[in-house]
């Protein structure tokens, strides 16, 4: 008895002439056969590197990434952090032993961070050395004791909302910082809780910063001092200007910026800028700088610029005019 079926390739209905017929035509049967063959070849092509790696003891970074099922960049990160040993043969060739990969995985078993306990491994170098003592004291094979007299230090946990309110940080910044700095945390009823001690070390401000009362945002500092964001960042880094970050915005200490940019001197009539002096005496800025250097005139640093004392420069230029008679005041 003939039955109506659907083609396994194109999905059209057809009347089968035998019980094993799956396709409506020879074209569908041939096309399906080609596709099956292609899938087998792709599978072999994908599995072949893994089969080859299984018989090798020394692996390149690319093969190590295939073996671990991660990206090559992550292998470089593990090697750079010292978690995975590697041997450099030349400037462009390095190898990783398969045994070292297995040892790394064996020494880092997966574990959960529970409320009242900390991670098995200490935090990164950016934390004080006292944090290294707050390690997990769980019993069992996953425990990694530092000494035979290791004790448990219960941690005080606060929710993510409290962290954002107390330390004035954004949610994205909180998540990224907690992940990068490996802050001890736990999850209860769908909410994240973080170690208060570690959060205070990461986001807390020092007594020196707490004593400062006047702060400027980046935009306010640019307007007040006629400078750029790049200049502000450079001076803050090189001169150790106190800064703080609240809700994703950076604030600079106004007192320390005033010591660098001298807004009171700019408003004073007792100083020239190099451009003002060059315009007044009809000279180039390089010539003015040469005169200042030759006569050891007083210079006041104003950010990236120099302020020249008017009285000193006017006296020198008057003497030059009397001596050479070639300069005329404008």
For each residue, the residues with C-beta under 8 A, 3 or more apart:
1:
2: 15 16 17
3: 15 16
4: 13 14 15 16
5: 13 14 15 16 21 22
6: 11 12 13 14
7: 10 11 12 13 14 22 23 24 25 28
8: 22 23 28 32
9: 23 24 28 29 31 32
10: 7 24 28
11: 6 7
12: 6 7 24
13: 4 5 6 7
14: 4 5 6 7 24 25
15: 2 3 4 5
16: 2 3 4 5 19 21
17: 2 21
18: 21
19: 16
20:
21: 5 16 17 18
22: 5 7 8 29
23: 7 8 9 26 28 29 32
24: 7 9 10 12 14 28
25: 7 14 28 29
26: 23 29 30
27: 30 31
28: 7 8 9 10 23 24 25 31 32
29: 9 22 23 25 26 32 33
30: 26 27 33 34
31: 9 27 28 34 35
32: 8 9 23 28 29 35 36
33: 29 30 36 37
34: 30 31 37 38
35: 31 32 38 39
36: 32 33 39 40
37: 33 34 40 41
38: 34 35 41 42
39: 35 36 42 43
40: 36 37 43 44
41: 37 38 44 45
42: 38 39 45 46
43: 39 40 46 47
44: 40 41 47 48
45: 41 42 48
46: 42 43 49 50
47: 43 44 50 51
48: 44 45 51 52
49: 46 52 53 63 66
50: 46 47 53 54 66 67
51: 47 48 54 55
52: 48 49 55 56
53: 49 50 56 59 63 66 67
54: 50 51
55: 51 52
56: 52 53 59 63 98
57: 97 98 99
58: 95 96 97 98
59: 53 56 63 64 67 95 96 97 98 101
60: 63 64 93 94 95 96
61: 64 65 72 75 76 79 86 94 96
62: 65 66 72
63: 49 53 56 59 60 66 67
64: 59 60 61 67 68 75 96 101
65: 61 62 68 69 70 71 72 74 75
66: 49 50 53 62 63 69
67: 50 53 59 63 64 98 101
68: 64 65 75 101
69: 65 66
70: 65 74 75
71: 65 74 75
72: 61 62 65 75 76
73: 76 77
74: 65 70 71 77 78
75: 61 64 65 68 70 71 72 78 79 84 96
76: 61 72 73 79 80
77: 73 74 80 81
78: 74 75 81 83 84 104
79: 61 75 76 82 83 84 85 86 94 96
80: 76 77
81: 77 78
82: 79
83: 78 79 104 108
84: 75 78 79 96 100 101 104
85: 79 96 97 100
86: 61 79 94 95 96
87: 94 95 96 97
88: 91 93 94
89: 93 94 95
90: 93
91: 88
92:
93: 60 88 89 90
94: 60 61 79 86 87 88 89
95: 58 59 60 86 87 89
96: 58 59 60 61 64 75 79 84 85 86 87 100 101
97: 57 58 59 85 87 100 101
98: 56 57 58 59 67 101 102
99: 57 102 103
100: 84 85 96 97 103 104
101: 59 64 67 68 84 96 97 98 104 105
102: 98 99 105 106
103: 99 100 106 107
104: 78 83 84 100 101 107 108
105: 101 102 108
106: 102 103 109
107: 103 104
108: 83 104 105
109: 106 141 142
110:
111: 120 136 138 142
112: 186
113: 117 118 119 136 184 185 186
114: 117 186
115: 157 186 188 193
116: 154 155
117: 113 114 136 137 138 152 154 155 184
118: 113 134 135 136 153 155 184 195
119: 113 122 123 135 136 182 184
120: 111 135 136 142 143 144
121: 135 144 182
122: 119 127 131 132 134 135
123: 119 126 127 131 132 181 182 183 198
124: 127 180 181 182
125:
126: 123 181
127: 122 123 124 131 132 181 198 201 202
128: 131 201
129: 132
130: 133
131: 122 123 127 128 134 197 198 201
132: 122 123 127 129 135
133: 130 146 153
134: 118 122 131 153 155 184 197
135: 118 119 120 121 122 132 144 146 150
136: 111 113 117 118 119 120 143 144
137: 117 143 145 150 151 152
138: 111 117 142 143
139: 143
140: 143
141: 109
142: 109 111 120 138
143: 120 136 137 138 139 140
144: 120 121 135 136
145: 137 148 150
146: 133 135 150
147: 150
148: 145
149:
150: 135 137 145 146 147
151: 137
152: 117 137
153: 118 133 134
154: 116 117
155: 116 117 118 134 184 195 196 197 198
156: 195 196 197
157: 115 185 186 193 194 195 196
158: 162 163 166 193 194 196 199
159: 162 163 191 192 193 194
160: 163 164 171 174 191 192 193 194
161: 164 165
162: 158 159 165 166
163: 158 159 160 166 167 169 174 194 199 203
164: 160 161 167 168 169 170 171 174
165: 161 162 168
166: 158 162 163
167: 163 164 199 203 204
168: 164 165 245 246 247
169: 163 164 173 174 177 203 245 246 247 248
170: 164 173 174 247 248
171: 160 164 174 175
172: 175 176
173: 169 170 176 177 248
174: 160 163 164 169 170 171 177 178 194
175: 171 172 178 179
176: 172 173 179 180
177: 169 173 174 180 181 183 202 203
178: 174 175 181 182 183 185 192 194
179: 175 176 182
180: 124 176 177
181: 123 124 126 127 177 178 198 202
182: 119 121 123 124 178 179
183: 123 177 178 194 195 198 199 202
184: 113 117 118 119 134 155 194 195 198
185: 113 157 178 192 193 194 195
186: 112 113 114 115 157 192 193
187: 190 191 192 193
188: 115 191 193
189:
190: 187
191: 159 160 187 188
192: 159 160 178 185 186 187
193: 115 157 158 159 160 185 186 187 188
194: 157 158 159 160 163 174 178 183 184 185 198 199
195: 118 155 156 157 183 184 185 198 199
196: 155 156 157 158 199 200
197: 131 134 155 156 200 201
198: 123 127 131 155 181 183 184 194 195 201 202
199: 158 163 167 183 194 195 196 202 203 204
200: 196 197 203 204
201: 127 128 131 197 198 204
202: 127 177 181 183 198 199
203: 163 167 169 177 199 200
204: 167 199 200 201
205: 209 210 244
206: 209 210
207: 210 211
208: 211 212 242
209: 205 206 212 242 244 253
210: 205 206 207
211: 207 208
212: 208 209 215 242 253 255
213:
214: 253 254 255
215: 212 244 251 252 253 254
216: 220 221 224 251 252 253 254 257
217: 220 221 249 250 251 252
218: 221 222 229 232 249 250 252
219: 222 223
220: 216 217 223 224
221: 216 217 218 224 225 227 232 252 257
222: 218 219 225 226 227 228 229 232
223: 219 220 226
224: 216 220 221 263
225: 221 222 257 261 263 303
226: 222 223
227: 221 222 231 232 261 303 304
228: 222 231 232
229: 218 222 232 233
230: 233 234
231: 227 228 234 235 303 304
232: 218 221 222 227 228 229 235 236 252
233: 229 230 236 237
234: 230 231 237 238
235: 231 232 238 239 241 257 260 303
236: 232 233 239 240 241 243 252
237: 233 234 240
238: 234 235
239: 235 236 256 260
240: 236 237
241: 235 236 252 253 256 257 260
242: 208 209 212 252 253 256
243: 236 250 251 252 253
244: 205 209 215 250 251
245: 168 169 248 249 250 251
246: 168 169 249 251
247: 168 169 170
248: 169 170 173 245
249: 217 218 245 246
250: 217 218 243 244 245
251: 215 216 217 243 244 245 246
252: 215 216 217 218 221 232 236 241 242 243 256 257
253: 209 212 214 215 216 241 242 243 256 257
254: 214 215 216 257 258
255: 212 214 258 259
256: 239 241 242 252 253 259 260
257: 216 221 225 235 241 252 253 254 260 261
258: 254 255 261 262 263 264
259: 255 256 262
260: 235 239 241 256 257 301 302 303
261: 225 227 257 258 266 302 303
262: 258 259 265 266 300 302 307
263: 224 225 258 266 267
264: 258 267 268
265: 262 268 270 271 300 302 307
266: 261 262 263 271 302 307
267: 263 264
268: 264 265 271
269: 310
270: 265 309 310 311
271: 265 266 268 300 307 308 309 310
272: 276 277 280 307 308 309 310 313
273: 276 277 305 306 307 308
274: 277 278 285 288 289 305 306 308
275: 278 279 285
276: 272 273 279 280
277: 272 273 274 280 281 283 288 308 313
278: 274 275 281 282 283 284 285 287 288
279: 275 276 282 330
280: 272 276 277 329 330
281: 277 278 288 317 327 329 330
282: 278 279 327 328 330
283: 277 278 287 288
284: 278 287 288
285: 274 275 278 288 289
286: 289 290
287: 278 283 284 290 291
288: 274 277 278 281 283 284 285 291 292 308
289: 274 285 286 292 293
290: 286 287 293 294
291: 287 288 294 295 297 313 316 317 320
292: 288 289 295 297 299 306 308 313
293: 289 290 296
294: 290 291
295: 291 292 316
296: 293
297: 291 292 308 309 312 313 316
298: 308 309 312
299: 292 306 307 308
300: 262 265 271 306 307 308 309
301: 260 305 306 307
302: 260 261 262 265 266 305 306 307
303: 225 227 231 235 260 261
304: 227 231
305: 273 274 301 302
306: 273 274 292 299 300 301 302
307: 262 265 266 271 272 273 299 300 301 302
308: 271 272 273 274 277 288 292 297 298 299 300 312 313
309: 270 271 272 297 298 300 312 313
310: 269 270 271 272 313 314
311: 270 314 315
312: 297 298 308 309 315 316
313: 272 277 291 292 297 308 309 310 316 317
314: 310 311 317 318
315: 311 312 318 319
316: 291 295 297 312 313 319 320
317: 281 291 313 314 320 321 327 329
318: 314 315 321 322
319: 315 316 322 323
320: 291 316 317 323 324 327
321: 317 318 324 325 326 327 328 329
322: 318 319 325
323: 319 320
324: 320 321 327
325: 321 322
326: 321
327: 281 282 317 320 321 324
328: 282 321
329: 280 281 317 321
330: 279 280 281 282
